[in-house]
Amino acid sequence: MRSIAICKEIGNELEVARSYRAFATYVAGSEHYVDNADIQREARKLSQMADEIFARHRPTAAES
């Protein structure tokens, strides 16, 4: 959470997306959170947000 806060503060959106993705991946593979619906829902939301950020930063054919 600290890395996300720092990256947001300095405007590093790609690192925010990487942190979101890392958290979502951790939750998905963790037996500790398998029965925690709130954490599972948050992880899915962060994964979707990461997808949106990555999509905005993906070069288009015109940029290649």
C-alpha positions as CSV (number, residue, x, y, z in Angstrom):
1,M,0.0,0.0,0.0
2,R,2.9,2.3,0.7
3,S,4.4,1.8,-2.8
4,I,1.0,2.6,-4.3
5,A,0.8,5.8,-2.3
6,I,4.3,6.9,-3.3
7,C,3.8,6.1,-7.0
8,K,0.5,8.0,-7.0
9,E,2.2,10.9,-5.3
10,I,4.9,11.1,-7.9
11,G,2.6,10.4,-10.8
12,N,4.1,7.0,-11.8
13,E,0.9,5.4,-13.1
14,L,2.6,2.3,-14.6
15,E,4.1,1.4,-11.2
16,V,0.7,1.9,-9.6
17,A,-0.7,-0.6,-12.1
18,R,2.1,-3.0,-11.4
19,S,1.4,-2.8,-7.7
20,Y,-2.3,-3.3,-8.2
21,R,-1.6,-6.3,-10.4
22,A,0.9,-7.8,-7.8
23,F,-1.7,-7.4,-5.0
24,A,-4.5,-9.0,-7.1
25,T,-2.2,-11.9,-8.0
26,Y,-1.1,-12.4,-4.4
27,V,-4.7,-12.5,-3.2
28,A,-5.8,-14.9,-6.0
29,G,-3.1,-17.3,-5.0
30,S,-3.3,-17.0,-1.2
31,E,-5.2,-19.5,0.8
32,H,-5.4,-16.9,3.6
33,Y,-7.8,-14.8,1.6
34,V,-9.9,-17.4,-0.3
35,D,-12.9,-16.9,2.0
36,N,-12.6,-13.2,2.4
37,A,-15.2,-11.8,-0.1
38,D,-14.2,-8.2,0.6
39,I,-10.6,-8.7,-0.2
40,Q,-11.4,-10.8,-3.3
41,R,-13.7,-8.1,-4.6
42,E,-11.0,-5.4,-4.0
43,A,-8.4,-7.5,-5.7
44,R,-10.7,-7.9,-8.8
45,K,-11.3,-4.2,-8.8
46,L,-7.6,-3.4,-8.7
47,S,-6.9,-5.9,-11.4
48,Q,-9.4,-4.2,-13.7
49,M,-7.9,-0.8,-12.8
50,A,-4.5,-2.1,-13.7
51,D,-5.8,-3.4,-17.0
52,E,-7.2,0.1,-17.8
53,I,-3.9,1.8,-16.9
54,F,-1.9,-0.7,-19.0
55,A,-4.3,-0.2,-21.9
56,R,-3.8,3.6,-21.8
57,H,-0.1,3.2,-22.0
58,R,0.0,0.5,-24.7
59,P,1.4,1.9,-27.9
60,T,-1.1,2.0,-30.8
61,A,-0.3,1.0,-34.3
62,A,0.1,4.6,-35.3
63,E,2.8,5.2,-32.6
64,S,4.8,2.1,-33.6
